[in-house]
Amino acid sequence: MKATPTALRAALILIAVCVLPAIAGAQAAPPNTYAITHAKIFTLAGSAIEDGTVVFRDGKITAVGAGIEIPAGAHVTDAKGLQVYPGIFDSITQMGLREIGAVSATVDSTETGNYNPDVVAATAVSPSSEHIPVTRAAGITEVLAVPGSGGFDSGGSNSVIGGQASAIHLAGWVIDEMLIKKSAAMVIRWPEIETQTFDFATFSRKEKPYSEAKQEYDKQVNEITDWLERARHYAQAMEKGSPAKYDRDLKLEALAPVVRRELPILVFADRAREIRNAVEFCDKQELRMILAGAAEAYKVKDLLRSKGVPVILRPMLTLPPDEDDPYDRLLSQPAELAASGVKFAIASFDNSFARRLGQNAANAVAHGLPYDEALKAVTIYPAQIFGLGDQIGTIEQGKLANLIVTNGDPLELTTDIKYLFIRGQLTSMENRHLRLYEKYLKRPKSQ
């Protein structure tokens, strides 16, 4: 059956009406293009920009400055009277690994056994964790999920090598959408010389001879050394030998990047003696060390500076290590480290209170830390420490558009996050806390 001229004309008109506007729209409005305008922009890579604009496309920043031309068709957010900052980075959490500490079925933050270098946090992260949207609403756009790192929600881990920490965005349906870096550091809990043990049978402390405690400590250090030596031999076999000539060992394979200095080790240690021993060990073994916890880092700050060891500090609103320490011992430590030239970040080491990371940094400002250093300690410094400084941490062309738009200082408790962008996408800040607040706000008044 032949089409009539009238039918052909009608078909062509229908194509023109439906298709041509779509083509024109695609040319005028590049996909996933956003612009935040008329804001005060704190890039953390230079001076603040008054009445600035930041443009990002397909997840990356394409332009930032004053008087920036806005691409046609871009999604524009007028932020007049508001401020723009890089998203906050919480560099030690169990995000997505631990939901309810008292319910073992929701906990996947540790593995059995003392040596688990092949464990990768990203494989266990649950994107549907309720902790994620709560934390995200506080302006935190990325975190490091760290296996066996302890925190308020847990009693810590007995593993010596806990596994590999993963850097993730706090948005995504599946882990592949969330990943920034699958393996960002190898986690090691440095052994302690423990001369006291707790007897749960009598609910009392028991003293242990120093010689016995030292012997146990040396045994653990020797075991770590043995693992590293075996990993070196395995790495050589991988590089020079045929796979058919050696048996594959996933644990040693995971440690190979560590001994090749491609992957840093995140060493958990608090006391000055432990820190000193760990630094000397890593220096001798030629490993890239990042110190975590570090309650007494101020006592060895010169050593940390000379060896170039960065530090991830715990929240400071807690009791000092010793009963005769000043009450503000932990609160004043960040200022001491900054003055001595030690690079450090501040992290939550937690899930439930990760949302208070900004206020933890602010507490350090109240005890002598310069404000700019406090802000960098939860943005660009952790990014640099874990080798992510070329992707996140500042507002610069070419970096990921992980941004927050606020009505004030992001380190202040009273500041509201008005808009939040992760990988250049406007991201919801709806969360369980908000739902419960709105639910009980509407509760009928009692008669």
C-alpha positions as CSV (number, residue, x, y, z in Angstrom):
1,M,0.0,0.0,0.0
2,K,1.5,3.3,-1.1
3,A,1.6,6.3,1.3
4,T,-0.3,9.4,0.0
5,P,1.5,12.7,-0.3
6,T,-0.7,14.0,2.5
7,A,0.4,11.1,4.8
8,L,4.1,11.7,4.0
9,R,3.8,15.4,4.8
10,A,2.1,14.6,8.1
11,A,4.8,12.1,9.0
12,L,7.6,14.7,8.2
13,I,5.8,17.3,10.3
14,L,5.5,14.9,13.2
15,I,9.2,14.1,13.0
16,A,10.1,17.8,12.9
17,V,7.8,18.5,15.9
18,C,9.2,15.7,18.1
19,V,12.8,15.4,17.1
20,L,14.1,18.8,16.1
21,P,13.4,20.5,19.5
22,A,15.2,17.6,21.2
23,I,18.2,18.1,19.0
24,A,18.2,21.8,19.6
25,G,17.8,21.3,23.3
26,A,20.7,18.9,23.4
27,Q,22.9,21.5,21.7
28,A,21.8,24.3,23.9
29,A,21.9,22.4,27.2
30,P,24.8,20.0,27.7
31,P,23.8,17.0,29.8
32,N,24.3,17.2,33.5
33,T,25.4,20.9,33.4
34,Y,24.9,22.9,36.6
35,A,25.8,26.4,37.8
36,I,25.8,27.9,41.2
37,T,25.7,31.7,41.0
38,H,26.0,34.8,43.2
39,A,27.6,32.9,46.1
40,K,30.7,33.5,48.2
41,I,32.9,30.7,47.1
42,F,35.6,29.3,49.5
43,T,37.7,27.3,47.1
44,L,40.4,26.4,49.7
45,A,42.9,26.8,46.8
46,G,43.1,30.6,47.1
47,S,41.2,33.6,48.3
48,A,37.4,33.5,48.7
49,I,35.5,34.7,45.7
50,E,32.8,37.3,46.3
51,D,29.7,37.0,44.1
52,G,31.2,34.0,42.4
53,T,30.0,31.3,40.1
54,V,31.0,27.6,39.8
55,V,30.0,25.6,36.8
56,F,30.2,21.8,36.6
57,R,29.4,19.3,33.9
58,D,29.2,15.5,34.0
59,G,30.4,15.5,37.6
60,K,33.5,17.7,37.2
61,I,34.1,21.4,37.7
62,T,34.6,23.3,34.4
63,A,34.9,26.9,35.7
64,V,35.0,28.8,38.9
65,G,35.4,32.6,39.5
66,A,33.6,35.9,39.3
67,G,31.8,36.9,36.1
68,I,31.8,33.3,34.7
69,E,29.6,32.8,31.7
70,I,26.8,30.4,32.4
71,P,26.3,27.7,29.6
72,A,22.9,27.9,27.9
73,G,20.4,25.5,29.4
74,A,22.4,24.8,32.5
75,H,20.5,24.0,35.7
76,V,21.1,27.2,37.7
77,T,21.1,27.5,41.5
78,D,20.9,31.1,42.7
79,A,22.9,31.1,45.9
80,K,22.8,34.9,46.7
81,G,23.6,35.4,50.4
82,L,24.9,31.8,50.7
83,Q,28.4,30.2,50.7
84,V,29.9,27.4,48.7
85,Y,32.6,25.0,50.2
86,P,34.1,21.8,49.1
87,G,32.3,18.8,50.7
88,I,33.6,17.6,54.0
89,F,35.7,14.4,54.0
90,D,35.5,12.0,57.0
91,S,38.7,10.0,56.7
92,I,38.0,7.2,59.2
93,T,34.6,5.7,59.6
94,Q,32.8,2.3,59.4
95,M,30.2,3.8,57.0
96,G,28.2,1.1,55.4
97,L,30.0,-1.6,57.3
98,R,28.2,-1.3,60.7
99,E,24.6,-0.4,61.2
100,I,23.6,-1.4,64.8
101,G,26.5,-2.4,66.9
102,A,24.5,-4.6,69.2
103,V,22.9,-6.5,66.3
104,S,25.6,-8.7,64.9
105,A,23.7,-9.4,61.6
106,T,24.1,-5.7,60.7
107,V,27.9,-5.6,61.4
108,D,30.5,-6.4,58.8
109,S,33.4,-4.3,59.9
110,T,35.8,-7.0,60.9
111,E,36.9,-10.5,59.9
112,T,37.9,-13.4,62.1
113,G,41.6,-13.9,62.4
114,N,44.5,-11.5,63.1
115,Y,45.8,-11.1,59.6
116,N,43.3,-10.2,56.8
117,P,45.1,-8.0,54.3
118,D,42.9,-9.4,51.5
119,V,39.7,-7.9,53.0
120,V,38.5,-4.9,51.1
121,A,36.0,-2.6,52.8
122,A,34.2,-1.7,49.6
123,T,33.0,-5.3,49.1
124,A,31.0,-5.1,52.3
125,V,29.6,-1.6,52.2
126,S,25.8,-1.4,52.2
127,P,24.7,1.6,50.1
128,S,21.3,1.5,51.9
129,S,22.7,2.1,55.3
130,E,20.6,4.7,57.3
131,H,23.9,6.3,58.5
132,I,24.7,7.5,55.0
133,P,21.9,10.0,54.4
134,V,22.2,11.3,58.1
135,T,25.9,11.9,57.6
136,R,25.4,13.3,54.2
137,A,22.9,15.9,55.5
138,A,25.7,17.3,57.7
139,G,27.7,18.3,54.6
140,I,29.9,15.2,54.4
141,T,30.2,14.1,50.8
142,E,32.8,11.4,51.0
143,V,34.3,9.1,53.7
144,L,36.9,6.4,54.1
145,A,35.3,3.1,55.1
146,V,37.9,1.5,57.3
147,P,37.6,-2.2,58.4
148,G,38.4,-2.9,62.1
149,S,38.7,0.7,63.1
150,G,36.5,0.7,66.2
151,G,34.5,3.8,67.2
152,F,31.5,4.6,69.4
153,D,29.5,1.8,67.8
154,S,32.0,-0.9,68.6
155,G,34.7,-2.1,70.9
156,G,37.3,-2.0,68.2
157,S,39.1,-5.0,66.6
158,N,41.6,-7.5,67.6
159,S,42.9,-7.9,64.1
160,V,46.5,-6.9,63.6
161,I,46.1,-6.4,59.8
162,G,42.4,-5.4,59.4
163,G,42.2,-5.1,55.7
164,Q,42.0,-2.3,53.0
165,A,40.2,0.9,53.6
166,S,38.0,2.2,50.7
167,A,37.2,5.9,49.8
168,I,33.6,6.3,48.8
169,H,31.0,9.0,47.9
170,L,28.0,9.2,50.2
171,A,25.6,8.7,47.2
172,G,24.9,5.8,44.9
173,W,22.6,2.9,44.4
174,V,25.5,0.3,44.3
175,I,29.1,0.4,45.5
176,D,30.4,0.9,41.9
177,E,28.6,4.2,41.8
178,M,30.0,5.2,45.2
179,L,33.7,4.3,44.7
180,I,36.4,6.9,44.7
181,K,39.3,4.5,45.4
182,K,38.7,0.9,46.2
183,S,42.0,0.5,48.1
184,A,43.2,3.7,49.8
185,A,45.2,2.2,52.7
186,M,46.1,-1.0,54.5
187,V,44.9,-1.0,58.1
188,I,47.3,-2.1,60.8
189,R,46.6,-2.0,64.6
190,W,50.0,-1.5,66.1
191,P,50.7,-3.9,69.1
192,E,50.8,-2.5,72.6
193,I,53.0,-3.5,75.5
194,E,50.1,-4.2,77.9
195,T,51.1,-4.7,81.5
196,Q,47.5,-4.6,82.7
197,T,44.6,-6.9,81.7
198,F,41.0,-6.9,82.7
199,D,39.5,-10.0,84.3
200,F,35.8,-10.1,83.6
201,A,35.4,-12.9,86.1
202,T,36.3,-10.7,89.0
203,F,35.6,-7.4,87.2
204,S,39.0,-6.1,88.2
205,R,42.4,-5.2,86.6
206,K,45.3,-7.6,86.9
207,E,49.0,-6.6,86.6
208,K,51.2,-8.5,84.2
209,P,55.1,-8.5,84.4
210,Y,56.7,-6.2,82.0
211,S,58.9,-8.9,80.6
212,E,55.9,-11.1,79.8
213,A,54.1,-8.1,78.1
214,K,57.2,-7.2,76.1
215,Q,57.6,-10.8,75.0
216,E,54.0,-10.8,73.6
217,Y,54.7,-7.5,71.9
218,D,57.8,-8.7,70.2
219,K,56.0,-11.8,69.0
220,Q,53.4,-9.7,67.3
221,V,56.0,-7.3,65.7
222,N,57.9,-10.3,64.4
223,E,54.7,-11.7,62.9
224,I,54.1,-8.4,61.1
225,T,57.7,-8.5,59.9
226,D,57.3,-12.1,58.6
227,W,54.2,-11.2,56.7
228,L,56.0,-8.3,55.0
229,E,59.1,-10.4,54.1
230,R,56.9,-13.1,52.6
231,A,55.0,-10.4,50.7
232,R,58.3,-9.1,49.3
233,H,59.3,-12.5,48.0
234,Y,55.8,-13.0,46.6
235,A,56.0,-9.6,44.8
236,Q,59.3,-10.6,43.2
237,A,57.8,-13.9,42.1
238,M,54.8,-12.0,40.6
239,E,57.1,-9.6,38.7
240,K,59.8,-12.0,37.5
241,G,58.2,-15.5,37.5
242,S,55.5,-17.3,35.6
243,P,52.2,-17.7,37.4
244,A,52.5,-21.4,36.8
245,K,55.6,-21.5,39.0
246,Y,54.1,-20.3,42.2
247,D,50.9,-20.9,44.2
248,R,48.6,-17.9,44.3
249,D,48.2,-16.4,47.8
250,L,45.5,-13.7,48.0
251,K,46.8,-12.3,51.4
252,L,50.4,-11.9,50.1
253,E,49.1,-10.5,46.8
254,A,47.2,-7.9,48.8
255,L,50.3,-6.9,50.7
256,A,52.5,-6.6,47.6
257,P,51.4,-3.0,46.9
258,V,52.3,-2.2,50.5
259,V,55.9,-3.4,50.2
260,R,56.2,-1.7,46.8
261,R,55.2,1.6,48.5
262,E,52.2,1.9,46.2
263,L,49.7,1.6,49.1
264,P,50.2,3.4,52.4
265,I,49.5,1.7,55.7
266,L,47.1,3.3,58.2
267,V,48.6,2.5,61.6
268,F,46.4,2.8,64.6
269,A,48.4,3.8,67.7
270,D,47.8,6.2,70.5
271,R,50.6,6.2,73.1
272,A,53.9,7.9,72.4
273,R,55.9,4.7,72.8
274,E,53.7,2.9,70.3
275,I,53.8,5.7,67.8
276,R,57.6,5.9,68.1
277,N,58.0,2.2,67.6
278,A,55.6,2.2,64.6
279,V,57.4,5.1,62.9
280,E,60.8,3.4,63.4
281,F,59.5,0.1,62.1
282,C,57.9,1.6,59.0
283,D,61.1,3.6,58.3
284,K,63.2,0.5,58.5
285,Q,60.7,-1.5,56.4
286,E,60.5,1.5,53.9
287,L,56.7,1.7,54.1
288,R,54.5,4.7,53.6
289,M,52.9,5.3,57.0
290,I,49.8,7.3,58.0
291,L,49.2,7.5,61.8
292,A,45.6,7.1,63.1
293,G,44.3,7.8,66.6
294,A,47.5,9.5,67.9
295,A,46.3,10.6,71.3
296,E,49.9,11.4,72.3
297,A,51.2,12.6,68.9
298,Y,52.2,15.9,70.5
299,K,54.9,14.1,72.4
300,V,56.6,12.8,69.2
301,K,55.7,15.7,66.9
302,D,59.3,16.3,65.9
303,L,59.7,12.7,64.9
304,L,56.5,12.8,62.9
305,R,57.5,16.0,61.1
306,S,61.0,14.7,60.3
307,K,59.7,11.4,58.8
308,G,56.9,13.1,57.0
309,V,54.2,11.0,58.7
310,P,50.7,12.5,58.4
311,V,48.2,12.0,61.3
312,I,44.4,11.3,61.5
313,L,43.2,12.6,64.8
314,R,40.3,11.2,66.8
315,P,37.4,13.5,68.0
316,M,38.7,15.6,70.9
317,L,35.7,15.8,73.1
318,T,36.8,12.8,75.3
319,L,38.8,12.2,78.4
320,P,42.6,12.8,78.1
321,P,44.8,9.7,78.1
322,D,46.0,10.1,81.7
323,E,44.2,11.2,84.8
324,D,46.8,13.9,85.5
325,D,46.6,15.4,82.0
326,P,45.0,18.8,81.5
327,Y,41.3,18.6,80.6
328,D,42.0,20.2,77.3
329,R,45.0,18.0,76.4
330,L,43.4,16.5,73.3
331,L,41.6,19.8,72.4
332,S,44.9,21.7,72.2
333,Q,46.9,19.0,70.4
334,P,45.8,20.0,66.8
335,A,47.2,23.5,67.3
336,E,50.5,22.0,68.5
337,L,50.8,19.7,65.5
338,A,49.9,22.6,63.1
339,A,52.6,24.8,64.7
340,S,55.2,22.1,64.4
341,G,54.5,21.4,60.7
342,V,52.8,18.0,61.0
343,K,50.1,17.5,58.4
344,F,46.9,16.1,60.0
345,A,43.2,15.5,59.4
346,I,40.4,15.2,61.9
347,A,38.0,12.2,61.6
348,S,35.0,10.8,63.5
349,F,36.3,7.2,63.8
350,D,32.6,6.4,63.9
351,N,29.2,6.2,62.3
352,S,26.6,7.5,64.7
353,F,28.4,10.8,65.4
354,A,30.1,11.2,62.0
355,R,27.7,14.0,61.4
356,R,29.4,16.0,64.1
357,L,32.8,16.0,62.4
358,G,32.6,19.8,61.5
359,Q,32.0,20.7,65.2
360,N,34.9,18.5,66.3
361,A,37.2,20.6,64.0
362,A,35.6,23.8,65.5
363,N,36.5,22.7,69.0
364,A,40.1,22.7,68.0
365,V,39.7,26.3,66.7
366,A,38.5,27.3,70.2
367,H,41.8,25.9,71.6
368,G,44.2,27.6,69.3
369,L,44.1,26.0,65.9
370,P,43.8,28.6,63.0
371,Y,40.4,28.4,61.4
372,D,41.7,27.8,57.9
373,E,43.7,24.8,59.2
374,A,40.6,23.4,60.8
375,L,38.6,23.6,57.6
376,K,41.4,22.1,55.6
377,A,41.7,19.3,58.2
378,V,38.3,18.0,57.1
379,T,38.5,18.7,53.4
380,I,41.8,19.0,51.4
381,Y,44.2,17.6,54.0
382,P,42.6,14.1,54.3
383,A,42.3,14.1,50.5
384,Q,46.0,14.7,50.1
385,I,47.0,12.2,52.8
386,F,45.2,9.4,51.0
387,G,46.3,10.4,47.5
388,L,43.0,11.9,46.4
389,G,44.0,15.6,46.3
390,D,43.8,15.7,42.5
391,Q,40.1,14.7,42.7
392,I,38.5,16.3,45.8
393,G,39.1,18.7,48.6
394,T,39.1,22.1,46.8
395,I,36.9,23.9,44.3
396,E,39.1,23.9,41.2
397,Q,38.7,23.2,37.5
398,G,38.9,19.5,36.7
399,K,38.1,18.3,40.2
400,L,34.9,16.4,41.1
401,A,32.0,18.6,42.0
402,N,31.5,17.5,45.6
403,L,30.1,20.8,46.9
404,I,28.0,22.1,49.8
405,V,26.0,25.3,49.7
406,T,25.4,26.7,53.2
407,N,24.0,29.7,55.1
408,G,27.2,30.0,57.2
409,D,30.3,28.4,58.5
410,P,30.1,24.6,57.9
411,L,32.0,24.0,61.2
412,E,29.3,25.7,63.2
413,L,26.5,23.6,64.7
414,T,23.8,26.1,63.8
415,T,24.7,26.2,60.0
416,D,22.2,24.7,57.6
417,I,23.3,22.8,54.4
418,K,21.0,24.3,51.8
419,Y,22.2,22.3,48.8
420,L,24.6,19.4,48.4
421,F,26.2,18.1,45.2
422,I,28.0,14.8,44.9
423,R,29.7,14.0,41.6
424,G,28.0,17.0,40.2
425,Q,24.5,15.8,41.0
426,L,22.1,17.6,43.3
427,T,21.7,15.1,46.1
428,S,18.8,14.6,48.5
429,M,19.3,15.5,52.2
430,E,16.2,13.6,53.3
431,N,17.1,11.2,56.1
432,R,15.7,9.2,59.1
433,H,16.4,12.0,61.6
434,L,14.5,14.5,59.4
435,R,11.6,12.1,59.0
436,L,11.3,11.5,62.7
437,Y,11.5,15.2,63.4
438,E,8.7,16.0,61.0
439,K,6.6,13.1,62.3
440,Y,6.7,14.1,65.9
441,L,6.4,17.8,65.1
442,K,3.0,17.0,63.8
443,R,2.1,15.0,66.8
444,P,-1.4,16.0,68.1
445,K,-1.3,18.0,71.3
446,S,-2.6,16.3,74.4
447,Q,-6.0,17.4,75.6
